[in-house]
């Protein structure tokens, strides 16, 4: 299971990414253990860069955070 991110913005949806785009990406197990932490790119995260950074992470139920904001999961 790949991580599905919820930061892609449609026309009628709020922008949740801009204010947290420069936060570190943290991938946590459902028990709260940090599996991976990745510093934000200089230009900030995008849907594409988040997907690329986590492309090889599969298997466990996982949650993704930018800073303290939940932005995705393998269970979405």
C-alpha positions as CSV (number, residue, x, y, z in Angstrom):
1,X,0.0,0.0,0.0
2,X,1.4,3.4,-1.0
3,X,0.8,6.5,1.0
4,X,-2.1,8.6,-0.3
5,X,-1.6,12.3,0.3
6,X,-4.6,14.6,0.8
7,X,-2.9,17.9,-0.1
8,X,-3.8,18.2,-3.8
9,X,-6.2,21.1,-4.1
10,X,-9.3,21.2,-6.3
11,X,-11.1,24.4,-7.3
12,X,-13.6,24.4,-4.4
13,X,-11.3,23.1,-1.7
14,X,-9.1,25.0,0.8
15,X,-5.4,25.1,0.4
16,X,-3.9,23.1,3.3
17,X,-0.4,22.7,1.9
18,X,1.0,26.3,1.5
19,X,1.2,27.0,5.3
20,X,3.0,23.7,6.1
21,X,5.0,23.1,2.8
22,X,8.3,23.9,4.5
23,X,7.8,21.5,7.5
24,X,9.7,18.2,7.7
25,X,7.9,15.1,6.3
26,X,7.5,12.5,9.0
27,X,6.3,9.0,8.3
28,X,4.9,7.3,11.4
29,X,3.6,3.8,12.2
30,X,0.1,3.7,13.7
31,X,1.8,3.1,17.0
32,X,3.5,6.5,16.7
33,X,7.0,5.4,16.0
34,X,8.9,7.5,13.4
35,X,9.8,5.4,10.5
36,X,11.3,8.2,8.4
37,X,11.9,12.0,8.6
38,X,12.7,14.0,5.5
39,X,13.6,17.7,5.5
40,X,11.5,19.8,3.2
41,X,12.9,20.8,-0.2
42,X,14.0,24.5,-0.4
43,X,11.0,25.2,-2.5
44,X,8.6,23.4,-0.2
45,X,6.6,20.2,-0.6
46,X,4.2,19.6,-3.4
47,X,1.8,16.7,-4.0
48,X,4.4,15.3,-6.5
49,X,7.4,15.7,-4.3
50,X,5.6,14.0,-1.4
51,X,4.7,11.1,-3.6
52,X,8.2,10.8,-5.0
53,X,9.8,10.9,-1.5
54,X,7.6,8.1,-0.3
55,X,7.4,6.0,-3.5
56,X,9.3,3.0,-2.0
57,X,7.5,2.9,1.3
58,X,4.9,0.2,1.4
59,X,3.6,-2.6,3.6
60,X,2.8,-1.3,7.1
61,X,-0.2,0.9,8.0
62,X,1.5,4.3,8.1
63,X,0.6,8.0,8.5
64,X,2.3,11.0,7.0
65,X,2.7,14.4,8.6
66,X,4.2,17.7,7.6
67,X,5.2,19.1,11.0
68,X,2.3,18.2,13.2
69,X,-0.3,18.2,10.4
70,X,-1.6,14.9,9.2
71,X,-1.4,14.9,5.4
72,X,-1.8,11.3,4.3
73,X,-1.9,7.6,5.1
74,X,-1.7,4.1,3.6
75,X,-5.2,3.6,4.9
76,X,-7.0,6.4,2.9
